Amino acid sequence: MSIFPDYPRYSKSIEYASLTLLLRDFRRQLEHESGGPINELNANAVEFISDLCRFLGLSDQNRRKVLGVNGARHADMIERLSIAATNRH
């Protein structure tokens, strides 16, 4: 699914260039961690957006605002499960 904003972008080209580089680096990190190209990545939208927020350096409070109440709750659950699985090994 592609998402296209229905409002105009009033950003300077330098901001676009910086955002482009950040998003490219994020894609590369996802590919590295998954061990495959982006088109083969099977990702949950909540996990993806949460990871993107962390990658961009958003505070936990702002990440939670982006995710919304249900998304933040789901991200917390996934994180707890991931930590529990890591601690078992």
VEXDREN-184390 format. One record per residue (C-alpha): residue number from 1; z, y, x; residue in one letter. Coordinates in nm, 2 decimals. Each point is the difference from the previous one (the first is absolute). Example, Ala and Ser with C-alpha at 12.3 -4.5 7.8 and 13.67 -1.06 7.14 Angstrom:
2
ATOM  filum      pz      py      px  mike
ATOM      1    0.78   -0.45    1.23     a
ATOM      2   -0.07    0.34    0.14     s
// end
This chain:
89
ATOM  filum      pz      py      px  mike
ATOM      1    0.00    0.00    0.00     m
ATOM      2   -0.09    0.34    0.14     s
ATOM      3    0.20    0.30   -0.09     i
ATOM      4   -0.17    0.34   -0.01     f
ATOM      5    0.20    0.32   -0.07     p
ATOM      6   -0.11    0.21   -0.29     d
ATOM      7    0.13    0.32    0.15     y
ATOM      8   -0.16    0.21    0.28     p
ATOM      9    0.12   -0.04    0.36     r
ATOM     10    0.10    0.33    0.16     y
ATOM     11    0.07   -0.13    0.35     s
ATOM     12   -0.12    0.12    0.34     k
ATOM     13   -0.23   -0.23    0.18     s
ATOM     14    0.26   -0.04    0.28     i
ATOM     15    0.23   -0.15   -0.26     e
ATOM     16   -0.27   -0.24   -0.11     y
ATOM     17   -0.06   -0.10    0.36     a
ATOM     18    0.37   -0.06    0.06     s
ATOM     19    0.04   -0.20   -0.32     l
ATOM     20   -0.31   -0.20    0.09     t
ATOM     21    0.14   -0.09    0.33     l
ATOM     22    0.34   -0.10   -0.15     l
ATOM     23   -0.16   -0.21   -0.26     l
ATOM     24   -0.23   -0.17    0.25     r
ATOM     25    0.30   -0.08    0.22     d
ATOM     26    0.18   -0.14   -0.31     f
ATOM     27   -0.30   -0.22   -0.08     r
ATOM     28    0.00   -0.13    0.36     r
ATOM     29    0.37   -0.07   -0.02     q
ATOM     30   -0.05   -0.20   -0.32     l
ATOM     31   -0.28   -0.20    0.15     e
ATOM     32    0.20   -0.07    0.31     h
ATOM     33    0.30   -0.11   -0.20     e
ATOM     34   -0.20   -0.21   -0.24     s
ATOM     35   -0.22   -0.15    0.27     g
ATOM     36   -0.32    0.08   -0.18     g
ATOM     37   -0.24    0.27   -0.12     p
ATOM     38    0.11    0.23   -0.28     i
ATOM     39   -0.24   -0.15   -0.25     n
ATOM     40    0.19   -0.33    0.03     e
ATOM     41    0.34    0.15   -0.05     l
ATOM     42    0.18   -0.11   -0.32     n
ATOM     43    0.26    0.27   -0.05     a
ATOM     44    0.24    0.11   -0.28     n
ATOM     45   -0.05    0.37   -0.09     a
ATOM     46    0.37    0.07    0.02     v
ATOM     47    0.03   -0.15    0.35     e
ATOM     48   -0.32    0.18    0.11     f
ATOM     49    0.12    0.35   -0.13     i
ATOM     50    0.35   -0.06    0.14     s
ATOM     51   -0.14   -0.09    0.34     d
ATOM     52   -0.23    0.30   -0.01     l
ATOM     53    0.28    0.23   -0.08     c
ATOM     54    0.20   -0.14    0.29     r
ATOM     55   -0.30    0.02    0.23     f
ATOM     56   -0.05    0.37   -0.09     l
ATOM     57    0.37    0.07    0.08     g
ATOM     58    0.12    0.08   -0.35     l
ATOM     59    0.38   -0.02   -0.05     s
ATOM     60    0.14   -0.28   -0.21     d
ATOM     61    0.07    0.25   -0.28     q
ATOM     62   -0.36    0.12   -0.01     n
ATOM     63   -0.14   -0.36    0.03     r
ATOM     64    0.21   -0.08   -0.31     r
ATOM     65   -0.14    0.30   -0.18     k
ATOM     66   -0.36   -0.12    0.08     v
ATOM     67    0.08   -0.36   -0.11     l
ATOM     68    0.19    0.10   -0.32     g
ATOM     69    0.31   -0.18   -0.11     v
ATOM     70   -0.16   -0.34   -0.07     n
ATOM     71   -0.21    0.00    0.31     g
ATOM     72    0.30    0.10    0.22     a
ATOM     73    0.20   -0.28   -0.16     r
ATOM     74   -0.28   -0.25    0.07     h
ATOM     75   -0.04    0.12    0.36     a
ATOM     76    0.38   -0.04    0.06     d
ATOM     77   -0.01   -0.35   -0.14     m
ATOM     78   -0.30   -0.10    0.23     i
ATOM     79    0.18    0.16    0.30     e
ATOM     80    0.32   -0.19   -0.07     r
ATOM     81   -0.20   -0.33   -0.03     l
ATOM     82   -0.18    0.07    0.32     s
ATOM     83    0.33    0.08    0.19     i
ATOM     84    0.16   -0.32   -0.14     a
ATOM     85   -0.29   -0.21    0.11     a
ATOM     86    0.00    0.15    0.35     t
ATOM     87    0.37   -0.05    0.04     n
ATOM     88   -0.04   -0.37   -0.08     r
ATOM     89   -0.22   -0.06    0.30     h
// end
